[in-house]
Amino acid sequence: MLLTQILQHGCLKVPLESREKQVAILELINLLHNSGAFKDKDTVVNAVLTREKTRSTGIGSAIAIPHGKCNAVKELVMAIGIAKEPIEFQSVDGVGVKIILLLVSPADQTGPHIQALARISRLMLDDKFKTELENAEDADHAYELLSKRETQQ
């Protein structure tokens, strides 16, 4: 699975306007909603924020992967936001987050969700790529970096 297969070009926000965890997540949910990825925004917000309350999705190394499962989406959807300044996310390593990758998947589909998480993990292990993504000038540049990196693998 390539992330560019589930990430619409208009679902990247660079830089994020938000400086707070919950607001940043809502900013990304709004990108997906405005792109037509789902109609029932309240269900998506509830699914993602309920998941976030159980345990922070700040995985460390300035990365967070907030996610949720619900019936508001028919297929896995994704949005990416990159913050200029680190956002406090209660990450496992205590480091603020600069890259937020939001995933929302149907409640009855686990496979694509797990594949996307694995793909994100592999890409973010590449420190050079992660730094380039953090320093992307705008959403177009971030999408170009991601697309180019995925075609190299």
C-alpha positions in Angstrom: 0.0 0.0 0.0 1.2 3.5 -0.9 0.1 6.3 1.3 -0.5 8.5 -1.8 -3.3 6.0 -2.7 -5.3 7.0 0.4 -4.1 10.6 0.8 -5.8 13.2 -1.3 -3.6 16.0 -2.4 -5.9 18.6 -0.7 -5.7 16.7 2.7 -2.3 18.1 3.7 -1.9 21.2 5.9 1.5 22.9 6.0 1.8 24.6 8.3 -0.9 23.7 10.7 -2.6 26.8 12.2 -3.2 25.1 15.5 -0.8 25.0 18.4 -2.9 22.6 20.6 -3.4 18.9 20.2 -7.2 18.6 20.0 -7.5 21.7 17.8 -4.8 20.3 15.4 -6.7 17.0 15.2 -9.9 18.9 14.4 -8.1 20.9 11.8 -7.1 17.7 10.0 -10.6 16.2 10.4 -12.0 19.4 8.8 -9.6 18.9 5.8 -11.0 15.5 5.3 -14.6 16.7 5.7 -14.2 19.5 3.3 -12.7 17.1 0.7 -15.9 15.0 0.8 -14.3 12.0 2.5 -17.3 11.8 4.8 -20.6 13.6 5.6 -21.0 12.8 9.3 -18.2 14.9 10.9 -19.4 14.5 14.4 -19.1 10.7 14.3 -15.5 11.0 13.0 -14.6 13.6 15.7 -16.0 11.4 18.4 -14.2 8.3 17.1 -10.8 10.0 16.9 -11.0 11.9 20.1 -12.4 8.9 22.1 -9.4 6.9 20.8 -7.0 9.7 21.8 -8.4 9.8 25.3 -7.6 6.1 25.9 -3.9 6.7 25.1 -2.0 9.4 23.3 -1.1 8.6 19.7 2.1 10.6 20.1 4.4 7.7 19.1 7.7 9.6 19.8 10.3 11.3 17.5 7.9 14.3 17.0 5.3 12.1 15.3 1.6 11.5 16.1 -0.8 9.2 14.4 -4.3 10.0 15.7 -6.8 7.6 14.4 -10.3 6.2 14.7 -12.7 3.7 13.3 -16.3 4.5 12.6 -19.0 3.9 10.0 -18.9 7.5 8.7 -16.2 6.5 6.2 -16.5 3.8 3.5 -12.8 3.4 3.1 -9.6 4.4 4.8 -8.9 8.1 4.6 -5.9 10.2 5.7 -4.8 13.7 6.4 -1.3 15.1 7.2 -0.5 18.2 9.1 3.0 19.6 9.8 3.4 22.2 12.6 6.1 24.9 12.5 6.5 24.6 16.3 6.1 21.3 18.3 2.7 20.7 19.7 2.4 19.1 23.2 0.8 15.6 22.5 1.7 13.7 25.7 4.0 11.6 23.5 5.7 8.5 24.9 9.1 10.2 24.7 7.8 13.6 26.0 8.8 15.3 22.8 6.4 17.7 21.1 4.9 16.7 17.8 5.6 18.3 14.4 4.1 15.7 12.0 0.5 14.5 12.5 -0.8 11.8 10.4 -4.6 11.3 10.9 -6.2 8.0 9.8 -9.9 7.2 9.8 -11.1 3.8 8.7 -14.4 1.9 8.6 -15.2 0.1 11.8 -15.3 -3.3 10.0 -12.0 -3.0 8.1 -8.8 -3.7 10.0 -6.4 -4.7 7.2 -5.9 -1.3 5.4 -5.6 0.5 8.7 -2.8 -1.8 9.9 -1.1 -1.6 6.5 -1.2 2.2 6.6 0.2 2.3 10.1 3.1 -0.1 9.0 3.8 2.1 6.0 3.9 5.2 8.1 6.2 3.6 10.5 8.6 2.5 7.8 8.7 6.0 6.2 9.2 7.8 9.5 12.1 5.6 10.4 14.0 7.4 7.6 15.4 10.4 9.5 16.4 12.2 6.3 12.9 11.9 4.9 11.3 12.8 8.2 13.4 16.0 8.5 12.6 16.9 4.9 8.9 16.5 5.6 9.1 18.6 8.8 10.8 21.3 6.7 8.4 21.2 3.8 7.6 24.7 2.5 3.9 24.0 1.9 1.4 21.3 1.3 2.4 20.8 -2.3 6.0 20.4 -1.3 5.1 17.8 1.4 2.9 15.8 -1.1 5.8 15.9 -3.6 8.3 14.6 -1.0 5.9 11.8 0.0 5.1 10.8 -3.5 8.8 10.8 -4.5 9.8 8.8 -1.5 7.2 6.2 -2.0 8.2 5.6 -5.6 11.7 4.9 -4.5 10.7 1.9 -2.4 
